[in-house]
Amino acid sequence: MSNDTHIYVRSQAEFEYAKKKRAEEMRGHLATFAIMIFLTLIAFTMVAAGFSVYLIVPIILLLAGIQVVLQLYYFMHLSGKGHGMVAFFLFCGIFVAFITILTFVTIIWW
């Protein structure tokens, strides 16, 4: 019948493994969050210190790109098992977009 449900009860070893895996994942998320806060502080410090705009803009864009990659990899769970092909196509798309933008900027400003 369609009302039959299967209840799966984990063993103690499976429970401990899942608990350890979640703890490792949370540690990675916290470390990544701390890195992103640090990168943001670097950007704010550069702006507050009054550095040249020609120095600030490329560095802020670089820091923003690093943060995008970190967010995709850790917070969108691309580091998980079975997401290799998705991550591959996503990063290839980002690479093609970067090359396209770089090409147009070079054509316009050169």
C-alpha atoms as one frame of an Amber mdcrd trajectory, in Angstrom:
protein
   0.000   0.000   0.000   1.039   3.580  -0.405   0.708   4.217   3.326   3.596
   1.940   4.191   6.540   3.932   5.468   9.994   2.755   6.221  11.597   4.091
   9.377  15.369   3.978   9.388  17.110   4.112  12.743  20.799   4.973  12.737
  23.312   2.942  14.645  25.572   4.620  17.187  28.519   4.496  14.760  26.485
   6.176  11.997  25.310   8.824  14.450  28.874   9.556  15.609  30.109   9.724
  12.011  27.369  12.183  11.030  28.053  14.270  14.133  31.782  14.407  13.341
  31.073  15.313   9.708  28.728  18.161  10.716  31.311  19.492  13.183  34.010
  19.533  10.480  31.639  21.288   8.079  30.746  23.910  10.683  34.433  24.506
  11.439  35.045  25.075   7.719  32.117  27.482   7.495  33.332  29.479  10.482
  36.883  29.649   9.163  35.642  30.784   5.746  33.381  33.386   7.362  36.326
  34.717   9.379  38.452  34.948   6.218  35.692  36.854   4.422  35.315  39.285
   7.339  39.089  39.828   7.269  39.019  40.526   3.505  36.184  43.012   4.038
  38.144  44.746   6.785  41.127  45.049   4.447  38.912  46.745   1.841  37.381
  49.150   4.376  40.806  49.969   5.819  42.199  50.796   2.384  39.301  53.122
   1.651  39.470  54.774   5.081  43.243  55.248   4.807  42.762  57.284   1.640
  44.807  55.246  -0.798  44.712  56.111  -4.479  41.589  55.066  -6.374  43.796
  53.389  -8.975  45.152  51.109  -6.228  41.918  50.550  -4.325  39.609  49.526
  -7.182  41.631  46.553  -8.520  42.351  45.268  -5.019  38.699  45.523  -3.974
  37.662  43.697  -7.156  40.219  40.988  -6.422  39.005  40.635  -2.826  35.397
  40.505  -4.058  36.290  37.746  -6.516  37.964  35.753  -3.752  34.879  36.142
  -1.587  32.591  34.964  -4.404  34.664  31.817  -4.862  34.706  31.146  -1.101
  30.953  31.614  -0.841  30.261  29.343  -3.778  32.638  26.663  -2.578  31.722
  26.554   1.105  28.318  28.146   1.653  26.715  26.800  -1.508  28.175  23.349
  -0.683  30.145  22.918  -3.897  32.844  21.242  -1.827  30.467  18.368  -1.075
  30.601  14.948  -2.643  28.825  14.663  -5.981  29.054  18.353  -6.914  32.218
  18.125  -8.983  30.558  18.462 -12.369  28.350  21.346 -11.193  31.393  23.154
  -9.784  33.323  22.515 -12.998  30.644  24.052 -15.217  30.071  26.935 -12.819
  33.742  27.872 -12.661  34.113  27.437 -16.435  31.196  29.841 -16.906  32.801
  32.337 -14.541  36.074  32.017 -16.452  34.370  32.605 -19.816  32.507  35.622
 -18.381  35.771  37.027 -17.020  37.550  36.587 -20.353  34.604  38.206 -22.186
  34.567  41.219 -19.871  38.343  41.520 -20.071  38.160  41.403 -23.878  35.545
  44.151 -24.079  37.385  46.327 -21.575  40.602  45.894 -23.556  38.887  46.713
 -26.865  37.182  49.804 -25.458  40.051  51.267 -23.461  43.024  50.351 -25.581
